[in-house]
């Protein structure tokens, strides 16, 4: 059976007990328990302890990842020690500028999701994606916008080349890629538009910062009823090789894509 990429990846602050408890009932495909940016400097030890307790208790039906602090930070060694013996679906590593930054996280026994957050990382994304330890790239667009000195903050148009470079690197490395977060948590319309754009750009899913974003994210990255109907018709009509179907030429790769879409819709 195909293992599909998570559509919705929700960051949950490791230091927020209520958020960890609430996450149990959310429809997020993956929870990313955060030990990095979401945790105040004086609560790192508390977050590690809470993370261990939450992962040990389990989140039935969900994939679970942990975002540790970046390579070279004073907190990373303690984060890695806190992960000992835990069964995780992924480890998220921030600020990966080169494969060498994967360093200590390589031997933790879980696939790595590398965050691409700087111009240097954009140029190194293909090498990062090709590393055997890496199973996915995450677009860290907040940091990237800051590094690019964008006057408008999160101007995705100004970052279009960088965003597509992340998708291209992931596809060249045959790994997953995930869109960055949407900061305006009260702007449901804006979130839906950005999530839809992310899917059109080729991302497998999107990272999230608020529970209200989970359901619209799942909808945005799931096949629509129109797509399902079109895929069913294409598969039913396929006879092998190139052929005309509903006014366009299709071939085997289109049939394979349609079958994958239907499999994902039925998961």
C-alpha positions as CSV (number, residue, x, y, z in Angstrom):
1,X,0.0,0.0,0.0
2,X,1.2,3.5,-0.9
3,X,2.3,5.6,2.1
4,X,1.0,9.1,1.3
5,X,2.5,12.2,2.6
6,X,0.7,14.0,5.4
7,X,-1.5,16.9,4.2
8,X,-1.7,18.8,7.5
9,X,1.3,19.1,9.8
10,X,0.4,21.0,12.9
11,X,3.1,22.5,15.2
12,X,2.2,21.9,18.8
13,X,4.4,23.8,21.4
14,X,6.0,21.2,23.7
15,X,5.7,23.6,26.7
16,X,1.9,23.9,26.2
17,X,0.2,21.1,28.1
18,X,-3.3,22.2,27.0
19,X,-2.3,22.3,23.3
20,X,-0.8,18.8,23.6
21,X,-4.0,17.4,25.1
22,X,-6.2,19.2,22.6
23,X,-4.1,17.8,19.7
24,X,-5.5,14.3,20.5
25,X,-8.9,15.3,19.0
26,X,-7.7,17.1,15.9
27,X,-7.8,15.8,12.4
28,X,-4.2,16.7,11.6
29,X,-2.4,14.0,9.7
30,X,0.9,14.8,11.6
31,X,1.6,16.5,14.8
32,X,5.0,18.3,15.1
33,X,5.8,18.7,18.8
34,X,7.9,21.8,18.8
35,X,11.0,22.2,21.0
36,X,12.4,25.1,19.0
37,X,10.8,28.5,18.2
38,X,7.5,27.9,20.0
39,X,9.2,27.3,23.4
40,X,10.6,30.1,25.5
41,X,14.3,29.8,26.4
42,X,13.5,29.3,30.1
43,X,11.0,26.4,29.4
44,X,13.1,24.1,27.2
45,X,13.5,21.5,29.9
46,X,9.8,21.5,30.6
47,X,9.0,21.1,26.9
48,X,11.3,18.1,26.6
49,X,9.8,16.4,29.6
50,X,6.2,17.1,28.3
51,X,7.2,15.9,24.8
52,X,8.4,12.6,26.2
53,X,5.3,12.1,28.2
54,X,3.0,12.9,25.3
55,X,4.8,10.7,22.8
56,X,5.0,7.8,25.3
57,X,1.2,8.1,25.9
58,X,0.6,8.2,22.1
59,X,-1.6,9.9,19.6
60,X,-3.7,7.2,18.1
61,X,-4.3,7.5,14.4
62,X,-1.7,10.3,13.9
63,X,1.8,10.5,12.8
64,X,4.0,12.3,15.3
65,X,7.2,14.2,14.7
66,X,9.4,16.4,17.0
67,X,11.1,19.6,15.9
68,X,14.4,19.9,17.7
69,X,16.7,22.9,17.9
70,X,19.1,23.4,15.1
71,X,22.6,22.1,14.7
72,X,25.1,24.3,16.5
73,X,22.5,25.5,19.1
74,X,23.1,25.1,22.8
75,X,19.8,23.1,23.1
76,X,20.3,20.4,20.5
77,X,22.2,17.9,22.5
78,X,19.6,17.9,25.3
79,X,16.8,17.6,22.6
80,X,18.5,14.6,21.1
81,X,18.9,12.9,24.5
82,X,15.2,13.5,25.2
83,X,14.3,11.6,22.1
84,X,16.1,8.4,23.2
85,X,13.8,5.4,23.0
86,X,10.8,7.2,21.4
87,X,9.1,5.9,18.3
88,X,8.7,8.9,16.0
89,X,7.5,9.1,12.4
90,X,9.9,12.0,11.7
91,X,12.3,14.5,13.2
92,X,12.1,18.1,12.0
93,X,15.5,19.8,11.8
94,X,15.4,23.6,11.4
95,X,17.9,25.8,9.6
96,X,19.5,23.2,7.4
97,X,21.8,25.1,5.1
98,X,23.8,22.1,3.9
99,X,23.9,18.3,4.4
100,X,26.5,18.7,7.1
101,X,23.9,20.4,9.2
102,X,22.0,17.1,9.4
103,X,24.9,15.8,11.6
104,X,23.8,14.6,15.0
105,X,20.2,14.0,13.9
106,X,21.2,11.3,11.4
107,X,21.5,8.5,13.9
108,X,18.2,9.0,15.7
109,X,16.3,6.3,13.9
110,X,13.6,8.4,12.3
111,X,13.4,10.1,8.9
112,X,14.4,13.7,8.8
113,X,12.4,16.6,7.5
114,X,14.8,19.4,6.7
115,X,13.7,23.0,7.0
116,X,14.8,25.2,4.1
117,X,14.9,28.7,5.6
118,X,17.7,30.8,4.0
119,X,19.0,31.8,0.6
120,X,22.0,29.5,1.2
121,X,19.6,26.6,1.9
122,X,17.7,27.3,-1.4
123,X,20.9,26.8,-3.4
124,X,21.8,23.7,-1.4
125,X,18.3,22.2,-1.4
126,X,19.0,19.6,-4.1
127,X,22.0,18.2,-2.1
128,X,20.0,18.2,1.1
129,X,17.1,16.4,-0.6
130,X,19.5,13.8,-2.0
131,X,20.8,12.9,1.4
132,X,19.6,9.4,2.4
133,X,18.6,10.5,5.9
134,X,16.1,13.1,4.5
135,X,12.5,12.1,3.8
136,X,11.1,15.6,3.3
137,X,11.7,19.3,2.9
138,X,9.8,22.0,4.7
139,X,9.6,25.5,3.4
140,X,10.6,27.8,6.2
141,X,9.2,30.9,4.6
142,X,9.0,33.2,7.6
143,X,12.8,33.0,8.1
144,X,13.4,33.1,4.3
145,X,11.3,36.3,4.0
146,X,13.4,37.9,6.8
147,X,16.7,36.8,5.2
148,X,15.6,38.2,1.8
149,X,14.8,41.5,3.5
150,X,11.3,41.6,2.0
151,X,9.6,44.9,2.9
152,X,6.2,43.3,2.8
153,X,7.1,40.3,5.1
154,X,5.3,37.3,3.7
155,X,5.2,38.2,0.0
156,X,5.0,34.8,-1.7
157,X,5.2,36.4,-5.1
158,X,8.6,37.7,-4.2
159,X,9.7,34.2,-3.1
160,X,8.2,32.3,-6.0
161,X,11.6,31.2,-7.4
162,X,12.7,30.0,-3.9
163,X,9.5,28.2,-3.3
164,X,9.6,26.4,-6.6
165,X,13.2,25.5,-6.0
166,X,12.2,23.6,-2.8
167,X,9.6,21.6,-4.8
168,X,12.0,20.9,-7.6
169,X,14.7,19.7,-5.1
170,X,12.3,17.4,-3.4
171,X,11.0,15.9,-6.6
172,X,14.6,15.4,-7.9
173,X,15.3,13.6,-4.7
174,X,12.0,11.6,-4.7
175,X,11.0,12.9,-1.3
176,X,8.1,14.9,0.1
177,X,7.8,18.6,0.4
178,X,5.6,20.8,2.6
179,X,4.5,24.4,2.3
180,X,5.3,26.9,5.0
181,X,2.9,28.3,7.7
182,X,0.3,31.0,7.3
183,X,0.6,33.5,10.1
184,X,-2.8,35.2,10.0
185,X,-4.7,32.7,12.1
186,X,-8.0,34.7,11.9
187,X,-7.9,35.0,8.1
188,X,-9.7,31.8,7.0
189,X,-10.2,33.1,3.4
190,X,-6.5,33.9,3.0
191,X,-5.4,30.6,4.5
192,X,-7.7,28.6,2.1
193,X,-6.3,30.6,-0.9
194,X,-2.7,30.0,0.2
195,X,-3.2,26.3,0.8
196,X,-4.8,25.9,-2.6
197,X,-1.9,27.7,-4.2
198,X,0.5,25.4,-2.3
199,X,-1.1,22.3,-3.8
200,X,-1.0,23.8,-7.3
201,X,2.7,24.5,-6.8
202,X,3.3,20.8,-6.1
203,X,3.6,20.7,-2.3
204,X,2.3,17.5,-0.6
205,X,0.9,19.3,2.4
206,X,1.3,22.3,4.6
207,X,2.7,23.1,8.0
208,X,0.2,24.8,10.4
209,X,0.3,26.9,13.5
210,X,-3.3,26.8,14.7
211,X,-5.9,24.1,15.1
212,X,-8.5,26.1,13.0
213,X,-6.3,25.6,10.0
214,X,-6.4,21.8,10.1
215,X,-9.7,21.0,8.4
216,X,-9.3,23.6,5.6
217,X,-5.8,22.3,4.9
218,X,-7.0,18.7,4.6
219,X,-9.7,19.9,2.2
220,X,-7.2,21.9,0.1
221,X,-4.8,19.0,-0.3
222,X,-7.4,16.3,-0.9
223,X,-8.7,15.5,-4.4
224,X,-12.0,17.4,-5.2
225,X,-15.1,15.6,-6.3
226,X,-14.5,17.0,-9.8
227,X,-11.0,15.6,-9.8
228,X,-12.1,12.2,-8.6
229,X,-14.8,12.0,-11.3
230,X,-12.4,13.0,-14.0
231,X,-9.8,10.4,-12.8
232,X,-12.5,7.6,-12.7
233,X,-13.5,8.5,-16.3
234,X,-9.9,8.5,-17.5
235,X,-9.0,5.2,-15.9
236,X,-12.2,3.6,-17.3
237,X,-11.5,4.9,-20.8
238,X,-7.8,3.9,-20.9
239,X,-6.8,1.3,-23.4
240,X,-3.0,1.7,-23.2
241,X,-0.6,4.0,-25.0
242,X,-1.5,7.4,-26.4
243,X,-5.2,8.0,-27.1
244,X,-7.7,10.8,-27.3
245,X,-9.9,11.3,-24.2
246,X,-12.4,14.1,-23.8
247,X,-10.7,16.4,-26.2
248,X,-7.1,15.9,-25.1
249,X,-4.3,13.3,-25.6
250,X,-3.5,11.0,-22.7
251,X,-0.9,8.4,-22.2
252,X,0.2,5.9,-19.6
253,X,1.6,8.5,-17.2
254,X,-1.8,10.3,-17.1
255,X,-3.5,7.0,-16.2
256,X,-0.9,6.3,-13.5
257,X,-1.5,9.8,-12.0
258,X,-5.2,9.2,-12.1
259,X,-4.9,5.9,-10.3
260,X,-2.7,7.5,-7.6
261,X,-5.3,10.3,-7.1
262,X,-8.0,7.7,-6.7
263,X,-5.9,5.7,-4.2
264,X,-5.3,8.9,-2.2
265,X,-8.9,9.8,-2.3
266,X,-9.9,6.4,-0.9
267,X,-7.3,6.3,1.9
